[in-house]
Amino acid sequence: MTDLSHTRLTRRQALGAGLGAAALGVAGSAPAFAQAAYPSQTIRFMLGYAAGGGADIVARYYAAKLQELCGQTVIVVNRPGAGGNIGAQQAATSKPDGYTIVLAPNIAFLGNVSAYNNPGYHPVRDFVPVTTLAILPFIFAVGPKSPMNSMADLVALIKQKDGKATYGGTTTTAVLATELLLSAIGGKATKVPYKSMGDSVPDLDGQLDFVVADGTFAIGQARAGRIKMLASTLLQRSGTAPEVPTMDELGYKGYEVPAWWAAYAPKGTPPEIVAKLEGWLNQIARTEETKAFLLNVATDPYPGDSKMLGAKMVEETKRWGELMERYGIEKQ
């Protein structure tokens, strides 16, 4: 008979060995367990714009689709004001745990560091890139009863009023798009600030001469008969509103103010969580359902990755700052 006496453990030794093995097992699997556990609570999409606008429509679509993929509630938190800065500020100071993500347009999010004296955040220092989501034009528009029916009409009015023309602008993108036009024609106009683009539309009935609105909002308003669209800021016409000419084809060669949306997380968010969000959001962006939905609101899917977005963050923060300085856009 084989002597097993030398291989037997005392009860205390066996208990100690078991606890040691368990401890090693838990320690070894902790990172994998933490990663697998995400998300375990509600994810917030911080949005620096009012509910009901074009940005909100797109944000809520992505939130609903992400909720289906990740199995947790995803909500949109609207924090309008200061050209999107309020929402970005709150996101920048949130815990970097993957449960607060800011959705923002390129020019406002990256350009506001140059457009405001104290935006309250810095896009490159305070955030990490997740991925791009969608791209859309901005639209020059006037009231439905306005005698202006083309950009030529609007330009003539701006020159005629000689600095007294007014426009509604709620975003840095709208201001920059307008300043590029004014620089090209040698004209002047006065910006009338509004908390949301929806607030400015009623004033097109005599108080405002024009607005520059994101395509999603503008096309919805045009379909409802509340505005007339004159021109788009992208180089290619929108598939949803092919009747709207681009500034480039109207003779303003090279005029382009692209508006694309992306997701960012507070600096310090674990890379494995960023990778999960990146994968989910790109999965959403690449579906035919998303393409059809976005086309209906004058937007195209714009899937990307964190590396590409990270490079854009640096490049465009510099680019928009230089353009604002060149065209003399005063800081707010």
C-alpha positions as CSV (number, residue, x, y, z in Angstrom):
1,M,0.0,0.0,0.0
2,T,1.3,3.4,-0.9
3,D,2.3,5.6,2.1
4,L,0.4,8.9,1.8
5,S,1.4,10.3,5.1
6,H,4.0,12.7,3.7
7,T,1.4,14.2,1.3
8,R,-1.4,14.8,3.8
9,L,-2.1,18.3,5.0
10,T,-3.4,19.2,8.4
11,R,-6.8,20.8,8.5
12,R,-5.2,24.2,9.3
13,Q,-2.7,23.8,6.4
14,A,-5.5,22.8,4.0
15,L,-7.6,25.7,5.1
16,G,-4.6,28.1,4.7
17,A,-3.8,26.7,1.2
18,G,-7.5,27.0,0.2
19,L,-7.7,30.6,1.3
20,G,-4.4,31.4,-0.3
21,A,-5.6,29.9,-3.6
22,A,-8.9,31.8,-3.4
23,A,-7.1,35.0,-2.7
24,L,-4.8,34.5,-5.7
25,G,-7.8,33.7,-7.8
26,V,-9.7,36.8,-6.8
27,A,-6.6,39.0,-7.2
28,G,-5.8,37.5,-10.6
29,S,-9.3,37.9,-11.9
30,A,-10.1,41.4,-10.5
31,P,-9.3,43.4,-13.6
32,A,-11.3,41.0,-15.8
33,F,-14.2,41.0,-13.3
34,A,-14.2,44.8,-13.1
35,Q,-14.2,45.1,-16.9
36,A,-16.9,42.5,-17.3
37,A,-19.1,44.3,-14.7
38,Y,-19.2,47.5,-16.7
39,P,-21.7,49.0,-17.0
40,S,-23.5,48.2,-13.7
41,Q,-25.5,51.5,-13.4
42,T,-27.0,54.3,-15.5
43,I,-24.8,55.9,-18.2
44,R,-25.3,59.7,-18.7
45,F,-24.8,61.4,-22.0
46,M,-24.1,65.1,-21.1
47,L,-25.4,67.4,-23.8
48,G,-24.8,71.1,-23.7
49,Y,-27.9,71.9,-25.7
50,A,-31.7,72.1,-25.1
51,A,-34.1,69.2,-25.4
52,G,-35.9,69.0,-28.7
53,G,-33.2,70.4,-30.9
54,G,-31.2,68.6,-33.6
55,A,-28.4,67.7,-31.2
56,D,-30.9,66.2,-28.7
57,I,-32.6,64.1,-31.4
58,V,-29.3,62.5,-32.4
59,A,-28.2,62.1,-28.8
60,R,-31.4,60.3,-27.8
61,Y,-31.2,58.0,-30.7
62,Y,-27.6,56.9,-29.8
63,A,-28.6,56.6,-26.1
64,A,-31.5,54.3,-26.9
65,K,-29.4,52.1,-29.1
66,L,-26.5,52.0,-26.6
67,Q,-29.0,50.9,-23.9
68,E,-30.0,48.0,-26.0
69,L,-26.4,46.9,-26.4
70,C,-25.0,47.4,-22.9
71,G,-28.0,46.3,-20.9
72,Q,-28.1,49.4,-18.7
73,T,-30.2,52.6,-18.8
74,V,-28.7,55.4,-20.8
75,I,-30.1,58.9,-20.4
76,V,-29.5,62.2,-22.0
77,V,-28.8,65.1,-19.6
78,N,-29.5,68.5,-21.2
79,R,-27.4,71.3,-19.9
80,P,-27.9,74.2,-22.4
81,G,-26.0,77.5,-22.3
82,A,-22.7,79.2,-23.0
83,G,-22.4,77.5,-26.4
84,G,-22.3,74.0,-24.9
85,N,-19.7,74.9,-22.2
86,I,-22.0,74.1,-19.3
87,G,-22.5,70.5,-20.2
88,A,-18.8,70.1,-21.0
89,Q,-17.8,71.6,-17.7
90,Q,-20.0,69.2,-15.7
91,A,-18.6,66.2,-17.7
92,A,-15.0,67.4,-17.2
93,T,-15.5,67.3,-13.4
94,S,-17.4,64.0,-13.2
95,K,-15.9,60.8,-11.9
96,P,-13.9,59.1,-14.7
97,D,-15.6,55.8,-14.4
98,G,-17.4,55.5,-17.8
99,Y,-20.8,56.6,-16.5
100,T,-20.6,60.2,-17.7
101,I,-19.9,60.8,-21.4
102,V,-20.1,64.2,-23.2
103,L,-21.6,64.3,-26.7
104,A,-20.5,67.5,-28.5
105,P,-19.9,69.0,-31.9
106,N,-16.4,69.6,-33.1
107,I,-16.3,73.4,-33.5
108,A,-18.1,74.2,-30.2
109,F,-16.3,71.6,-28.1
110,L,-12.9,72.1,-29.6
111,G,-13.2,75.7,-30.6
112,N,-14.8,77.1,-27.4
113,V,-11.4,77.1,-25.7
114,S,-10.6,80.0,-28.1
115,A,-14.1,81.5,-28.3
116,Y,-14.5,82.0,-24.6
117,N,-12.3,83.7,-22.0
118,N,-13.1,81.0,-19.5
119,P,-14.9,78.0,-21.0
120,G,-14.3,76.0,-17.8
121,Y,-12.6,73.1,-19.4
122,H,-9.9,72.2,-22.0
123,P,-10.9,69.5,-24.5
124,V,-7.4,68.0,-24.8
125,R,-6.3,68.2,-21.1
126,D,-9.6,67.3,-19.5
127,F,-11.0,64.6,-21.8
128,V,-10.1,61.4,-23.6
129,P,-11.5,60.5,-27.0
130,V,-14.1,57.8,-27.5
131,T,-15.2,58.0,-31.1
132,T,-17.0,60.1,-33.7
133,L,-20.7,59.5,-34.3
134,A,-22.3,61.6,-37.0
135,I,-21.7,64.5,-39.4
136,L,-24.1,67.2,-40.7
137,P,-24.3,70.6,-42.3
138,F,-25.3,73.9,-40.8
139,I,-28.0,75.8,-42.7
140,F,-28.5,79.5,-43.4
141,A,-32.2,80.2,-43.0
142,V,-34.8,83.0,-42.9
143,G,-38.4,83.3,-41.8
144,P,-41.2,81.8,-43.9
145,K,-42.6,85.2,-44.7
146,S,-39.2,86.8,-45.5
147,P,-38.8,88.3,-49.0
148,M,-35.4,86.6,-49.1
149,N,-35.4,83.4,-51.1
150,S,-31.7,82.9,-51.8
151,M,-28.3,83.6,-50.4
152,A,-27.9,86.4,-53.0
153,D,-31.0,88.0,-51.4
154,L,-29.5,87.6,-47.9
155,V,-26.2,89.0,-48.9
156,A,-27.8,92.0,-50.5
157,L,-29.8,92.7,-47.4
158,I,-26.7,92.4,-45.1
159,K,-24.9,94.9,-47.3
160,Q,-27.9,97.2,-47.4
161,K,-28.3,97.3,-43.7
162,D,-24.6,98.1,-43.3
163,G,-24.0,96.5,-39.9
164,K,-27.6,96.5,-38.7
165,A,-28.6,93.1,-40.0
166,T,-29.2,90.6,-37.1
167,Y,-28.9,86.9,-36.8
168,G,-29.6,84.3,-34.2
169,G,-26.7,82.2,-33.0
170,T,-26.6,79.7,-30.2
171,T,-23.4,77.9,-31.0
172,T,-19.8,78.6,-31.9
173,T,-20.3,76.8,-35.2
174,A,-23.1,79.2,-36.1
175,V,-21.0,82.3,-35.2
176,L,-18.0,81.0,-37.2
177,A,-20.1,80.1,-40.2
178,T,-21.6,83.6,-40.2
179,E,-18.2,85.3,-39.7
180,L,-16.8,83.4,-42.7
181,L,-19.7,84.7,-44.8
182,L,-19.3,88.2,-43.6
183,S,-15.6,88.2,-44.3
184,A,-16.2,86.9,-47.8
185,I,-18.7,89.7,-48.6
186,G,-17.1,92.5,-46.6
187,G,-20.3,92.9,-44.6
188,K,-21.3,93.1,-40.9
189,A,-24.1,91.7,-38.8
190,T,-25.0,91.6,-35.2
191,K,-25.4,88.3,-33.3
192,V,-28.4,88.1,-31.0
193,P,-27.7,85.4,-28.4
194,Y,-30.3,82.8,-27.6
195,K,-30.3,79.9,-25.1
196,S,-31.6,77.5,-27.8
197,M,-32.1,77.7,-31.5
198,G,-35.8,77.0,-31.0
199,D,-36.1,80.2,-29.1
200,S,-34.8,82.2,-32.0
201,V,-37.2,80.9,-34.7
202,P,-40.3,82.9,-33.7
203,D,-38.2,86.1,-33.9
204,L,-37.6,85.5,-37.6
205,D,-41.0,87.1,-38.0
206,G,-39.5,90.6,-38.1
207,Q,-36.9,90.8,-35.3
208,L,-34.2,88.7,-36.8
209,D,-33.0,88.7,-40.4
210,F,-31.6,85.1,-40.4
211,V,-30.3,82.2,-38.4
212,V,-27.6,79.6,-38.8
213,A,-28.9,76.3,-37.5
214,D,-27.7,72.7,-37.5
215,G,-29.2,70.7,-40.3
216,T,-31.2,68.4,-38.2
217,F,-33.1,71.2,-36.5
218,A,-33.3,73.3,-39.7
219,I,-34.8,70.6,-41.9
220,G,-37.4,69.8,-39.2
221,Q,-38.4,73.4,-39.0
222,A,-38.5,73.8,-42.7
223,R,-40.8,70.8,-43.1
224,A,-43.1,72.4,-40.5
225,G,-43.1,75.6,-42.5
226,R,-41.3,77.7,-39.8
227,I,-38.2,78.6,-41.8
228,K,-36.9,78.8,-45.4
229,M,-33.5,77.2,-46.0
230,L,-31.0,79.1,-48.2
231,A,-27.7,77.3,-48.2
232,S,-25.6,74.5,-46.6
233,T,-22.1,74.8,-45.1
234,L,-20.9,71.4,-46.3
235,L,-19.2,70.8,-49.7
236,Q,-21.8,68.2,-50.7
237,R,-25.6,68.6,-50.7
238,S,-27.5,66.8,-48.1
239,G,-29.3,63.6,-49.3
240,T,-32.3,64.7,-47.1
241,A,-32.6,68.2,-48.6
242,P,-31.0,68.0,-52.0
243,E,-32.8,71.2,-53.0
244,V,-30.5,73.3,-50.6
245,P,-27.4,74.4,-52.4
246,T,-24.0,74.5,-50.8
247,M,-22.1,77.8,-50.2
248,D,-19.3,76.4,-52.3
249,E,-21.5,75.9,-55.4
250,L,-23.0,79.4,-54.9
251,G,-19.6,80.8,-55.6
252,Y,-18.0,80.9,-52.1
253,K,-15.3,78.5,-53.2
254,G,-13.8,76.4,-50.4
255,Y,-16.4,77.5,-48.0
256,E,-16.9,74.6,-45.6
257,V,-17.9,74.5,-42.0
258,P,-18.4,70.8,-41.2
259,A,-20.2,69.8,-38.1
260,W,-19.5,66.4,-36.7
261,W,-20.4,64.9,-33.4
262,A,-18.3,62.8,-31.1
263,A,-18.2,61.2,-27.7
264,Y,-15.6,62.0,-25.1
265,A,-15.0,60.7,-21.5
266,P,-13.4,62.6,-18.6
267,K,-9.6,62.2,-18.4
268,G,-8.7,59.2,-16.4
269,T,-11.5,56.9,-17.6
270,P,-10.0,53.4,-17.8
271,P,-8.9,52.4,-21.4
272,E,-10.9,49.2,-21.3
273,I,-14.1,51.1,-20.6
274,V,-13.3,53.6,-23.4
275,A,-12.7,50.6,-25.7
276,K,-16.1,49.1,-24.8
277,L,-17.9,52.4,-25.5
278,E,-16.0,52.9,-28.7
279,G,-17.0,49.4,-29.9
280,W,-20.7,49.8,-29.0
281,L,-21.0,53.3,-30.5
282,N,-19.4,52.3,-33.8
283,Q,-21.6,49.2,-34.0
284,I,-24.6,51.5,-33.8
285,A,-23.2,54.0,-36.4
286,R,-22.6,51.2,-38.9
287,T,-26.1,49.8,-39.0
288,E,-28.5,50.4,-41.9
289,E,-31.1,51.4,-39.3
290,T,-28.9,54.2,-38.1
291,K,-28.1,55.3,-41.6
292,A,-31.8,55.6,-42.4
293,F,-32.6,57.4,-39.2
294,L,-29.8,59.9,-39.6
295,L,-30.6,60.6,-43.2
296,N,-34.1,61.5,-42.2
297,V,-32.6,64.3,-40.0
298,A,-30.0,65.6,-42.5
299,T,-27.2,63.7,-40.9
300,D,-24.8,60.9,-41.9
301,P,-23.2,58.3,-39.8
302,Y,-19.5,59.1,-39.0
303,P,-17.9,56.0,-37.3
304,G,-14.3,56.3,-36.3
305,D,-12.1,55.3,-33.4
306,S,-10.4,56.9,-30.4
307,K,-7.0,57.2,-32.1
308,M,-8.5,59.1,-35.1
309,L,-10.6,61.3,-32.8
310,G,-7.6,62.0,-30.5
311,A,-5.6,63.4,-33.5
312,K,-8.6,65.5,-34.6
313,M,-8.9,66.9,-31.1
314,V,-5.4,68.4,-31.3
315,E,-5.6,69.5,-34.9
316,E,-9.0,71.1,-34.8
317,T,-8.5,72.9,-31.4
318,K,-5.6,74.6,-33.1
319,R,-7.4,75.2,-36.4
320,W,-10.5,76.8,-35.1
321,G,-8.5,79.0,-32.7
322,E,-6.5,80.3,-35.7
323,L,-9.6,80.9,-37.8
324,M,-11.3,82.8,-34.9
325,E,-8.3,85.0,-34.5
326,R,-8.0,85.6,-38.3
327,Y,-11.6,86.7,-38.6
328,G,-11.6,88.7,-35.4
329,I,-14.2,86.7,-33.5
330,E,-14.2,88.3,-30.1
331,K,-14.0,86.1,-27.0
332,Q,-17.1,85.9,-24.9
